[in-house]
Amino acid sequence: MSITEILFWFLTVLALGGAVLVVASRNPVYSILWLIVVFFAISGHYILLNAQFLSIVNIIVYAGAIMVLFLFVVMLMNLNAESEPPRRNNLIFASLVSGCSLMLVIIGALRSSEEFIKSNKVLAGGEAGLIKVLGKTLFNEYVIPFEISSVLFLSAMIGAVVIARKEQ
């Protein structure tokens, strides 16, 4: 076993274990801290894939800025057991439907990725993680999903401001 394989398996176990602890933690602050561990493990995977730029951006943007924002929102909302609203059956049903839909999307993506790998369209050489190649791919082939994600981030920021505002 090479050092790359050992690092891959260590980072994989760390990411999966952290993800399970994000969901299993009863305290929202601990969930956020475990999510930061998951982001660092994913950044390690990016380094193993020779995508150093994505690794640094993941650490700076997600583990840094967004997790600090989540931490402030959780502390601002002062979540505790007394203020937790009762669970409704329609929300449980909606979460089951959305979870099953996500599972179908993941299965479809895995099937198409197997076909993509079999057709030998994977980038050759060490240029896959370079900024120039990433920029060309992002703004040529994936410009619509990029814009949709920016609108989603904008709506999330507006939602955070609305939640944080004090009611008059």
C-alpha positions as MATLAB code, in Angstrom:
seq = 'MSITEILFWFLTVLALGGAVLVVASRNPVYSILWLIVVFFAISGHYILLNAQFLSIVNIIVYAGAIMVLFLFVVMLMNLNAESEPPRRNNLIFASLVSGCSLMLVIIGALRSSEEFIKSNKVLAGGEAGLIKVLGKTLFNEYVIPFEISSVLFLSAMIGAVVIARKEQ';
ca = [
       0.000    0.000    0.000;
       1.360    3.389   -0.971;
       1.191    6.542    1.119;
      -1.432    7.948   -1.272;
      -3.743    5.002   -0.652;
      -3.245    5.260    3.107;
      -4.041    8.993    3.011;
      -7.079    8.354    0.819;
      -8.545    5.790    3.194;
      -7.752    7.892    6.271;
      -9.428   10.948    4.749;
     -12.398    8.856    3.608;
     -12.959    7.406    7.086;
     -12.524   10.885    8.584;
     -15.047   12.431    6.160;
     -17.651    9.680    6.593;
     -17.231    9.571   10.369;
     -17.495   13.348   10.581;
     -20.602   13.327    8.388;
     -22.272   10.741   10.614;
     -21.405   12.831   13.684;
     -22.834   15.963   12.019;
     -26.190   14.240   11.774;
     -25.969   12.401   15.107;
     -24.890   15.350   17.289;
     -27.684   16.787   19.374;
     -25.883   20.081   19.931;
     -25.904   22.265   16.777;
     -22.514   23.797   17.628;
     -20.903   20.346   17.695;
     -22.577   19.544   14.375;
     -20.989   22.626   12.832;
     -17.572   21.684   14.222;
     -17.877   18.172   12.779;
     -18.880   19.695    9.455;
     -15.631   21.676    9.484;
     -13.767   18.372    9.970;
     -15.628   16.974    6.942;
     -14.630   19.997    4.845;
     -10.967   19.552    5.787;
     -11.136   15.865    4.835;
     -12.676   16.772    1.483;
      -9.920   19.331    0.959;
      -7.419   16.543    1.552;
      -9.141   14.528   -1.159;
      -8.833   17.501   -3.514;
      -5.091   17.618   -2.866;
      -4.831   13.910   -3.646;
      -6.640   14.604   -6.947;
      -4.108   17.344   -7.822;
      -6.740   20.063   -7.427;
      -4.880   22.374   -5.074;
      -6.940   25.410   -6.001;
     -10.206   23.682   -5.097;
      -8.665   22.509   -1.845;
      -7.657   25.999   -0.766;
     -10.982   27.503   -1.863;
     -12.835   24.784    0.062;
     -10.899   25.569    3.225;
     -11.170   29.346    2.906;
     -14.780   29.604    1.743;
     -16.546   26.655    3.332;
     -14.534   25.753    6.426;
     -13.750   29.394    7.068;
     -16.418   31.840    6.050;
     -19.593   29.782    5.713;
     -19.050   27.736    8.864;
     -18.378   30.905   10.865;
     -21.626   32.290    9.439;
     -23.474   29.111   10.451;
     -21.969   29.318   13.926;
     -23.113   32.920   14.344;
     -26.618   32.081   13.096;
     -26.926   29.148   15.488;
     -25.738   31.222   18.411;
     -27.956   34.135   17.367;
     -31.033   31.920   17.207;
     -30.285   30.500   20.695;
     -31.502   27.000   19.904;
     -32.435   24.904   22.891;
     -34.913   22.123   23.663;
     -37.540   24.439   25.155;
     -37.814   26.610   22.046;
     -37.894   23.691   19.592;
     -41.248   23.553   17.802;
     -43.150   20.247   17.721;
     -42.497   18.086   14.678;
     -45.237   17.827   12.109;
     -45.988   14.774    9.971;
     -46.037   16.731    6.717;
     -42.443   17.863    7.285;
     -41.376   14.282    7.917;
     -43.111   13.213    4.692;
     -41.474   16.068    2.750;
     -38.057   15.129    4.097;
     -38.567   11.498    3.068;
     -39.601   12.529   -0.445;
     -36.636   14.889   -0.815;
     -34.240   12.255    0.550;
     -35.501    9.667   -1.930;
     -35.212   12.211   -4.750;
     -31.626   12.950   -3.749;
     -30.859    9.237   -3.721;
     -32.214    8.909   -7.267;
     -30.088   11.851   -8.433;
     -26.966   10.326   -6.861;
     -27.654    6.952   -8.491;
     -28.112    8.657  -11.863;
     -24.907   10.643  -11.422;
     -22.959    7.513  -10.513;
     -24.262    5.681  -13.578;
     -23.335    8.538  -15.890;
     -19.908    8.878  -14.273;
     -19.216    5.190  -14.945;
     -20.088    5.737  -18.610;
     -17.894    8.856  -18.652;
     -14.905    6.977  -17.236;
     -15.421    4.083  -19.646;
     -15.457    6.423  -22.640;
     -11.919    7.686  -21.711;
     -12.871   11.352  -21.555;
     -10.969   11.869  -18.325;
      -8.394   14.636  -18.565;
      -4.925   13.285  -19.172;
      -1.905   14.556  -17.307;
      -1.662   16.773  -14.264;
      -3.661   19.692  -15.644;
      -7.017   18.671  -14.153;
      -6.772   20.851  -11.042;
      -5.157   23.916  -12.560;
      -6.973   27.236  -12.346;
      -6.940   27.869  -16.108;
      -8.582   24.526  -16.924;
     -11.056   24.939  -14.060;
     -12.057   28.430  -15.186;
     -12.559   27.400  -18.807;
     -14.638   24.388  -17.797;
     -16.678   26.336  -15.257;
     -17.576   29.243  -17.518;
     -17.938   27.309  -20.782;
     -19.677   24.043  -19.914;
     -21.217   24.750  -16.510;
     -22.263   28.394  -16.696;
     -25.990   27.703  -16.061;
     -25.448   25.587  -12.889;
     -22.898   28.176  -11.727;
     -25.452   30.983  -12.066;
     -28.195   28.909  -10.416;
     -25.925   28.225   -7.439;
     -25.142   31.937   -7.139;
     -28.887   32.705   -7.004;
     -29.295   30.018   -4.314;
     -26.472   31.567   -2.263;
     -28.087   34.990   -2.637;
     -31.437   33.664   -1.423;
     -29.701   31.942    1.510;
     -28.068   35.234    2.517;
     -31.412   37.035    2.303;
     -32.992   34.272    4.409;
     -30.253   34.621    7.036;
     -30.839   38.364    7.236;
     -34.614   37.877    7.560;
     -34.142   35.302   10.328;
     -31.628   37.475   12.170;
     -33.836   40.593   12.107;
     -35.689   41.329   15.269;
     -39.438   41.380   14.959;
     -40.976   44.794   15.424;
];
